[in-house]
Amino acid sequence: MKDGLAQLLDSLARIPDLKWLRFLYAYPNKITGRLLDTIARHETICKYLDMPLQHASAPVLKSMRRGGNAEIFLKTIERVRATVPGVAIRSTFITGFPGETEADFAVLSGFVRAARLDWLGVFSYSDEEGSGAFRLGDKVPSRTIAARRRSLMRLQQSISRKSRAGQVGRRFDLLVEGASEETPLLWEGRTEHHAPEIDGKVYINDFGPFDQLNPGHFYQCEITESQDYDLVGRIIAE
């Protein structure tokens, strides 16, 4: 079925009283113009796109049996942002895949710096018996793998800090989830730009006009503070 995902989303987005519709794992070669137009057209589809790119160096991607390279991925991200204004983009990468050189990692770091992704997960490669990569040679030392992961996360932390700071003063619809696991003095929730469990959170320190909030309900909030990955906000209205 051509553009089956776009057709499915278009149908689901028309369900009465639906507030948010989110999908994960949009492989780059499946991000079509029709898919992006569908996301942009419907208010109920979260302006959020998760692209599990895994790497940006062409030789490493080839070893992973994936296509693409940094230039292709950057053009895809540019097209996504042009078609869906305000979209949050998430991706995941692996450091230390067998055969990954310093040059390959430099390409990956340069890509992360240029892409300025909203959310980024980085995993260290580890052998898994039975996988295709298990049989590959040129294994990267574990200490190098860990160092590269830390380097990439530090880079993303700086990008995320600036991105979160730019959201102070903005207002969002917030799904309130309940008291924070960090401290009972705060509640927490997430916007359409936060997928559950894998992204940052919005901590609520001011209930505004309400004595208490109802978990699972939507409220409007204003962002008052920012951290490296999380936000702090106050409730304005239901």
VMD Tcl script that draws the C-alpha trace (Angstrom):
set ca {
  {0.00 0.00 0.00}
  {1.54 3.29 -1.04}
  {1.62 5.84 1.77}
  {-0.33 3.46 3.99}
  {0.87 5.17 7.19}
  {-0.31 8.57 5.95}
  {-3.71 7.09 5.07}
  {-3.99 5.42 8.48}
  {-3.08 8.60 10.35}
  {-5.50 10.63 8.26}
  {-8.32 8.27 9.25}
  {-7.37 8.05 12.92}
  {-7.02 11.83 13.22}
  {-10.74 12.18 12.44}
  {-11.87 10.21 15.50}
  {-14.24 12.48 17.48}
  {-12.82 13.96 20.71}
  {-9.33 12.62 20.02}
  {-6.75 14.93 21.57}
  {-3.34 13.50 20.67}
  {-2.22 10.91 18.15}
  {1.47 10.00 18.21}
  {3.45 7.41 16.27}
  {7.07 6.36 16.73}
  {9.90 4.98 14.57}
  {9.58 6.74 11.22}
  {12.43 5.37 9.15}
  {13.94 8.09 6.92}
  {13.09 6.35 3.64}
  {9.43 6.16 4.71}
  {9.04 9.89 5.39}
  {7.09 10.96 2.33}
  {5.64 14.31 1.40}
  {2.15 12.94 1.97}
  {3.06 11.75 5.47}
  {4.44 15.18 6.41}
  {1.44 16.96 4.89}
  {-0.87 14.71 6.93}
  {0.96 15.52 10.16}
  {0.86 19.24 9.39}
  {-2.83 19.23 8.43}
  {-4.31 17.63 11.54}
  {-4.13 19.35 14.93}
  {-4.72 16.01 16.62}
  {-1.49 14.49 15.26}
  {1.36 15.43 17.58}
  {4.01 17.55 15.90}
  {6.63 14.98 16.81}
  {8.77 12.75 14.63}
  {11.02 9.94 15.82}
  {13.62 8.87 13.22}
  {15.90 6.05 14.46}
  {18.89 7.00 12.29}
  {21.47 4.94 14.28}
  {24.46 6.70 12.67}
  {25.40 9.36 10.11}
  {28.56 7.92 8.55}
  {27.87 6.14 5.25}
  {30.39 3.29 5.85}
  {28.94 2.51 9.29}
  {25.38 2.67 7.97}
  {26.35 0.29 5.18}
  {27.74 -2.15 7.78}
  {24.41 -1.85 9.59}
  {22.68 -2.67 6.29}
  {21.12 0.75 6.25}
  {21.24 3.45 3.62}
  {21.78 7.17 3.83}
  {24.44 9.53 5.12}
  {24.73 12.79 7.03}
  {23.92 14.97 4.01}
  {20.79 13.00 3.11}
  {19.59 13.01 6.72}
  {20.12 16.77 7.09}
  {18.09 17.40 3.95}
  {15.33 15.18 5.30}
  {15.28 17.08 8.60}
  {15.18 20.39 6.74}
  {12.18 19.15 4.73}
  {10.42 17.95 7.89}
  {10.83 21.30 9.64}
  {9.75 23.25 6.58}
  {6.56 21.19 6.18}
  {5.66 20.81 9.88}
  {6.55 24.07 11.67}
  {7.37 23.63 15.35}
  {7.91 19.88 15.04}
  {10.02 18.12 17.67}
  {12.46 15.60 16.19}
  {13.95 12.69 18.08}
  {16.55 10.14 17.02}
  {18.78 7.41 18.44}
  {22.39 6.55 17.66}
  {24.85 3.77 18.44}
  {28.50 4.44 19.25}
  {31.20 1.84 18.73}
  {29.53 -0.25 16.05}
  {32.17 -2.69 14.67}
  {34.46 -0.87 12.27}
  {33.54 2.63 13.51}
  {36.65 4.79 13.13}
  {37.53 8.16 14.63}
  {36.61 9.68 11.27}
  {33.20 7.96 11.36}
  {32.56 9.26 14.86}
  {33.61 12.78 13.77}
  {30.98 12.60 11.01}
  {28.36 11.54 13.56}
  {29.32 14.34 15.95}
  {29.22 16.88 13.14}
  {25.79 15.66 12.13}
  {24.41 15.96 15.68}
  {25.86 19.47 15.90}
  {24.25 20.50 12.61}
  {20.90 18.72 13.06}
  {20.18 20.23 16.49}
  {17.71 17.51 17.36}
  {15.20 18.11 20.13}
  {15.69 14.68 21.70}
  {18.53 12.23 21.33}
  {19.22 8.78 22.72}
  {22.72 7.30 22.50}
  {23.47 3.63 23.08}
  {26.79 1.87 23.41}
  {27.27 -1.05 21.05}
  {27.52 -4.43 22.73}
  {27.87 -7.86 21.16}
  {24.68 -9.87 20.91}
  {25.23 -13.46 19.91}
  {23.17 -14.35 16.86}
  {23.03 -10.80 15.48}
  {24.63 -9.88 12.17}
  {27.02 -7.46 13.89}
  {28.29 -10.21 16.20}
  {30.20 -11.76 13.31}
  {31.79 -8.51 12.17}
  {35.48 -7.85 12.84}
  {37.19 -4.59 13.82}
  {35.50 -4.44 17.21}
  {35.90 -1.10 18.97}
  {37.39 -1.24 22.51}
  {34.75 -0.87 25.21}
  {36.49 2.15 26.75}
  {36.44 3.92 23.39}
  {32.77 3.08 22.93}
  {31.91 4.56 26.33}
  {34.03 7.67 25.73}
  {32.31 8.31 22.40}
  {28.90 7.93 23.97}
  {29.77 10.42 26.72}
  {31.13 12.86 24.13}
  {27.95 12.68 22.07}
  {25.73 13.13 25.13}
  {27.71 16.18 26.27}
  {27.25 17.68 22.82}
  {23.53 17.02 22.88}
  {23.24 18.37 26.43}
  {24.51 21.74 25.25}
  {22.09 21.73 22.29}
  {19.19 20.70 24.52}
  {19.97 23.36 27.12}
  {19.72 26.13 24.52}
  {16.58 24.62 23.00}
  {14.80 24.32 26.35}
  {15.77 27.91 27.29}
  {14.05 29.11 24.14}
  {10.76 27.67 25.37}
  {10.56 29.82 28.52}
  {7.54 32.09 28.28}
  {5.71 29.89 25.77}
  {2.37 28.24 26.42}
  {1.52 24.61 25.70}
  {-1.27 22.12 26.18}
  {-0.06 19.83 28.95}
  {-1.14 16.31 29.81}
  {-0.84 16.15 33.60}
  {0.39 12.74 34.74}
  {0.45 13.17 38.52}
  {2.86 13.74 41.38}
  {6.51 13.69 40.40}
  {8.62 10.66 41.12}
  {11.42 13.06 42.07}
  {9.59 14.88 44.86}
  {5.98 15.11 46.14}
  {6.35 18.90 46.07}
  {6.12 18.88 42.27}
  {3.73 17.41 39.76}
  {4.71 16.50 36.23}
  {3.28 16.26 32.77}
  {4.22 16.38 29.11}
  {3.39 18.33 25.97}
  {2.89 16.96 22.47}
  {6.68 17.31 22.09}
  {7.33 14.75 24.84}
  {6.85 11.05 24.18}
  {6.15 9.03 27.34}
  {9.13 7.66 29.27}
  {11.85 8.51 26.72}
  {11.89 12.32 26.64}
  {12.16 15.08 29.24}
  {9.30 16.24 31.45}
  {7.48 19.39 32.43}
  {7.52 19.86 36.20}
  {4.59 21.80 37.65}
  {5.27 23.98 40.68}
  {2.22 26.25 40.43}
  {-1.35 24.98 40.04}
  {-2.54 28.46 39.09}
  {-6.32 28.84 39.63}
  {-6.76 25.22 40.78}
  {-6.52 23.76 44.28}
  {-5.64 20.39 42.77}
  {-5.09 18.83 39.36}
  {-6.56 15.69 37.85}
  {-4.05 13.19 36.45}
  {-4.87 12.29 32.87}
  {-6.47 15.66 32.15}
  {-5.23 18.39 29.82}
  {-4.40 21.88 31.02}
  {-2.77 24.92 29.51}
  {0.58 25.79 31.04}
  {3.19 28.50 30.72}
  {6.87 27.55 30.85}
  {8.66 29.53 33.56}
  {12.07 27.81 33.84}
  {14.27 25.49 31.82}
  {16.88 22.86 32.63}
  {19.13 20.78 30.41}
  {16.36 18.40 29.41}
  {13.32 19.32 31.50}
  {11.03 22.32 31.85}
  {9.20 23.93 34.75}
  {5.77 25.43 34.22}
  {2.69 26.86 35.87}
  {-0.90 25.98 35.12}
  {-2.98 28.73 33.54}
  {-6.28 27.14 32.58}
  {-8.00 23.84 31.89}
}
mol new
graphics top color blue
foreach p $ca { graphics top sphere $p radius 0.5 }
foreach p [lrange $ca 0 end-1] q [lrange $ca 1 end] { graphics top cylinder $p $q radius 0.2 }
display resetview
